[in-house]
């Protein structure tokens, strides 16, 4: 009987010590004791609700003085698109007068930047980096594929490749790579 009483008292003391530890932890951390046992509420944040300190913006470097033509072409293809700012080379600048020194534009709300590079580099656009577009419906993917592939190169025709119901990959006439996917 003494042994069972000792075990019972030891168990009660251990439970009291555990509860005291939880109470002290909750007091120190500023949480209420009752909240430790309540299920956590998950808050889903949209991309727009997250405050970002650093923004990553794609920058397109054109080497044939066609940045403005490309920018206007892209803006014509996507809703919610516009030119935000254009700075042009002047007559005394190193670039051809009137070409784009730096421009900022939006395609469906996504910000891009571009320029007409005055030094011609030994590199250009590569399909290793591409613009990925989630299309809402069949009409949109067909329209974008048709327009973007005009005078460009189709690297993957529109088809079901097993990872998507419809997907296509294009390098447009300016050398910029686009992946189109039907949701």
N, C-alpha and C positions, 0 to 999 in steps of 0.2 A: 504494500500500500504506500509506503514511504517513497518507493522508487517511482511509481506512477504519479504521485503528487509532485515529486521533484521534476519529472519530465513535463507535466502539465504547466507548472509554474515557469519553467525554463522557456517553454513555447510561448506563454503569455508575455513574458519579458521580452523575448525576441520580436514578437509582433508589435509591442509598444515601442521598442527602439526603432523599428522600421517606420512606424507611423510618425514618430518624433522626427526622424531624419527627413521624411518626405515633407513634413510641415516646415522644418527649418529651411530646406532647399527652396520650397515654394515662397517662403517669406523673403529669403535673400534675393531670389530672382524676380520678385515683384509680382508673381502670379498668385491668383487665389487658389486655395487648396481645392475647391470644388472644380476648377477648370481643368485640373489634371485628369479628371475622370470623364470629362465631356469629349465627345468625338470632335476632331479638328475639322474646321470648315475650310474647304478648298475654294480659293478665289481664282477664277480664270481671268487672265488679263489679255486684252487684245493688243496687237502690235502697236496701235496708236496710243494706248494708255500707258505705255512704258516710257519713262523719261530716259533718254539716252544721252550720255555725255559725249560719246564719239559716234559720228555717223560715217558709214562707209558708202561712198558714191562711185559707181563705175565711171571711168574716164576714158573716152574714145579718142585716140590720136589718129587723125587722118593725114596722109602724106601726099595727097593729090589735089589739095585745095578744094575738097568737096564736102567739108564738114557741114556747111550750111545746107547744102542739098540733101545730105543724109538726114540731118536733124529734121528738116521740114517733111521729108518722106516718112520718117518714123512717127512724127506727130500726126500725120494724116491717117495713120493706120490704127491708132489706139485712142479710145475715149479718155476723157479726163487728162488730156495732154496739152502742154503749152510750152512756149519759150519763156524762160524766166529772165534771162539776162544775156546780152551779147556785147563783147568788147572786141573791136576790130583793130587790125594793124593799120596804122596811119602811113602817110607817105614817107616819113622819116624812120619808120620801124624796120626791123630786119626782115619782116614778112611782106608778102605782096599786099599792097594797099587794098583795104576792104575785106581781106580774108579774116577768118576768125582767129583771134588771139586766144580767146577763152569764151565759152558759152555754157550756160546752164539751162537745162530743159527738163520737162517731166514727161514720162510715158506712163499713162494710167496711174498717176500719183507717185511713181518711183522717180527720184531725181537722178539725172545723168549730167555729165559734163563732157565737153569735147573741145578740140582745137584743130586748126590746120597747122601741123608741125612745120616749122620753117627749115630746120635742118632735116634732110631726108636720111632716115635711119636705115640700117641694114636689116631691120625687122619690120613686121607688119602684124595685122590681126592674125590670130590662130584659133582654130576650132577647139583647142584645149580649154579656152575660156569662152563661154557662150551665154546668151540671154535665154533664160528658161521661162516660157510663157504657159500658164495654165489657162486653157481655153474653156469657156463656159458651155459651148454647144458646137455641133457639127458645122453650122454655117460659119462660125467665127474661125475655127481651125482651117477650114477650106479657104476662106477669104485671105487670112494671113499667110497661109502657105503659098497661095497663088501670087500674091503681091510681093512677098519677100523673095520668092524664088525667081521672079522675073529678072532676066539678065544676070542671074546668080548661079549657084551650083547647089543641086539637091544631093546631100550626102546620105540621107535616109528618106525615101519616099514615105508618104502617109500610109501607115499600115498598123496592124496589131502585132507588136513584137513580143507579146507575152507579159510585159510589165505594165501595159496600158492598153485601153481599148483602141486608141488611135494616137499615133506619135509620128512626128516628122522632124528632120534636122536639115537646116538650110544654111548656106553661106550666101549672104545677099550680095548685090552688085557692088557694094562698098567694101566687102571683105569681112563684114561682121557676121558672126555665127549665131543662129537662133535655133533653139529646141522648142517645138510646139507640142503640147500634150493636151488631149481631151480628158477632162476630169472624169 
